[in-house]
Amino acid sequence: ARSAHTAPSPHTAPAPLPQSASAASQSEAARACGGSGSSTLVAVLQFLRRSNLRESEEILRREARLLGDDLGAAALSPASAGLLGGSGSDADSGEALLGRGTGAAAVAVAGNVATVATSSPGVAAVAAVPPGKVGGAVVVEDQPDVSAVLSAYNQQGDPTLYEEYYSGLKHFIECSLDCHRAELSQLFYPLFVHMYLELVYNQHESEAKSFFERFHGDQECYYQDDLRVLSSLTKKEHMKGNETMLDFRTSKFVLRISRDSYQLLKRHLQEKQNNQIWNIVQEHLYIDIFDGMPRSKQQIDAMVGSLAGEAKREANKAKVFFGLLKEPEFDVPLDDEDEEGENEEGKPKKKKPKKDNVGSKSKKQDPNAPPQNRIPLPELKDSDKLDKVMNMKEAARRVRLGPECLPSICFYTFLNAYQGLTAVDITDDSSMIVGGFADSTVRVWSVTPKKLRSVKTAADLSLIDKESDDVLERIMDEKTASELKILYGHSGPVYGTSFSPDRNYLLSCSEDGTVRLWSLQTFTCLVGYKGHNYPVWDTQFSPYGYYFVSGGHDRVARLWATDHYQPLRIFAGHLADVTCTRFHPNSNYIATGSADRTIRLWDVLNGNCVRIFTGHKGPIHSLAFSPNGRFLATGATDGRVLLWDIGHGLMVGELKGHTDTVYALRFSRDGEILASGSMDNTVRLWDAVKAFEDLETDDFTTATGHINLPENSQDLLLGTYMTKSTPVVHLHFTRRNLLLAAGAYSSQ
């Protein structure tokens, strides 16, 4: 299937029950809400009874104080009968209201007696909510149009009381018990933004200004950039075209709060009859309630900070095949020396060395690996097999790294790079290095004594004997040999570069909105891929070649194949620019980092988003998968490196030390060491084994998503290496575990 898919974002119910029922689709849910309260309630009760969902019916009946058993059809008004698809008595008649549900939906009936939210296509969970003095929930679609989005702000309260409402809630939260205070404090920021926008939308400009000035200083420091954007929205007209504001409106802000804290909040708002705040909580926030102890301030701070709050726990429940694919079998004559070195775990860039020749035949598939043919991968060419043999021989001589044996670091400094170095990549065999520059050029250097040569002209090629043994040597034109080749074609700064695993091709992406594929045989551009309309920030080849991914200012990542002009998949879901992209070692998944301060993991097979990681406090700029495929390291402008367990969908570590944006991350070939490079002109080496070894994943309360990060990440820091005024933009481990780093010297 070569169609482009966008990922659905399922809404989940706070407290699922064991039975299942179909879920209402959005338009029908909206109609259901529009029906008169009691008749709709009766209709839903009748449907639950027909579907044998007795427990849900009982809860709903109890909460609505409808304890009698008489649910005669006489109580059914024409409106609700229409909703239920006529007066047919078979269970299918409920389909109009509760059938055909696929996407996210939320139904509220009878003054918020029950909220029905879909947890997965075709499954609804019904949660009872006690009736109070509050209005019903309003259905908000995932991506409504601008006017619909803004009109939600029409239901306004008295503008002069907004400050009073907010300060009243603030006082209540600050006076509550410590265990609840940290959790409820998460409400400050989203409520502040929505109340401010509501005032602006309803043209109470002076009240909005006063509200902003009084409370913006109370917000967490990591929201400063968002607040700066917000402060520029002072008139209703400003809101129409503002993307940040629309993001905030269209995606519900997610807060993860324990049931005790939530009940406390609800009781307070109902006692105070503070409908204004309660309406915002109902309409614009998604409260992901968990049972158990409230989280500490430290636990919450580690996970929050993204544009739309935390990820819902439900977003990280899908199964992910993070294991490595089995290596293809072919005979390699191994000598004894090779055989010993083969026992070390290799790097998955289709380069994992086999254990030994006999053992590999019977070696079982990794239980966490995807089926071998889950996605079609290119056939191995003879040259690829040759390369694998070379790689295995190199791996046999690889240095085993660890705290006692740190790698040597060889730094490539770009001097006098007045063109402005914007991207670097190094081939897997470390023979070539490429730089992308702000002057639109792509420059390729040979870093071995072997010079770069182009293929001869067609006329000269026709004279060559194609049967000769050294035909591959003969087709190269010695006259073109040089250490540097400059590729012209882009019409804007080049932001990303990537060599193909077989070193025959090079990708580059640019501000001009295109991704270009260059031949390293002829040093000419073969294809310009046009799909992004705005700058493309990053591109990367799959570890198996053929596929590549790009991400840009249009907030989506695209999956391409080198022989298709159109993208095969479009990964949509980020709320801001996609700043960096990475393939999982088994090529079945793609990780994207974004300026919305989240990392997403996408399934290449169907385009679904299977993981959302929140915790960074600034735009993400670097991603690296561990060689075994189990872990992901991410770096951002906040100077932190976060470590994630992909299988469990949890943050498992935080490495603090850098003082500026982390632009480069790379695991050593055996996964023992993580190297990070930053704008603070340092390369730091971290003990990856120690970071991951203490993980007892069974201890994780995955139900609540609690994590306890070690207080001191300095224990994991193995070394810090300063450059001379050179920000680090790329890191690469050679096949023998020498660390190569690159950056442009800055004279300031």
Buried (B, 14 or more C-beta within 10 A) or exposed (E): EEEBBBBBBBBBBBEBBEBBBBBBBBEBBBBBBEBEBBBBBBBBBBBBBBBEBEEBBBBBBEBBEBEEEEBEEEBBBEBBBBBBBEEEEEEEBBBBBBBEBBBBBBBBBBBBBBBBBBBBEBBBBBBBBEBBEBBBBBBBBBEBEBEEBBEBBEBBBEBEEBBEBBEBBBEBBEEBEEBBBBBBBBBBBBBBBBBBBBBBBBEBBEBBBBBBEEBBEEBBEBBEBBBEEBEEBBEBEEBEEBEBBBBBBBBBBBBBBBBBBBBBBBEBBBEBEBBBBBBBBBBBBBBBBBEEEBBBEEBBBBBBBBBBBBBBBBBBBBEBBBBBBBBEEEEBEBEEEBEEBBEBBBBBBBBBBBBBBEEBEEBEEBEBBBEEEBBEBBEBEEEBEEBBBEBBBBBBEBBEBBBEEBBEBBBBBBEEBEBEBBBBBBBBBBBBBBBBBBBBBBBBBBBEEEBBBBBBEEEEEEEEEEEEEEEEEBBBBEEBEBEEBEBEBBEBBBBBBBBBBBBBBBBBBBBBBBBBBBBBBEBEBEBBBEBBEEBBBBBBBBBBBBBBBBBBBBBBBBBBBBEEEBBBBBBBBBBBBBBBBBBBBBBBBBBBBBBBBBBBBBBBBEBBBBBBBBBBBBBBBBBBBBBBBBBBBBBBBBBBBBBBBBBBBBBBBBBBBBEBBBBBBBBBBBBBBBBBBBBBBBBBBBBBBBBBEEBEEEEBEBEBBBBEBBEEBEEBBBBEBEBEEBBBBBBBBBBBBBBBBBBBBEEE
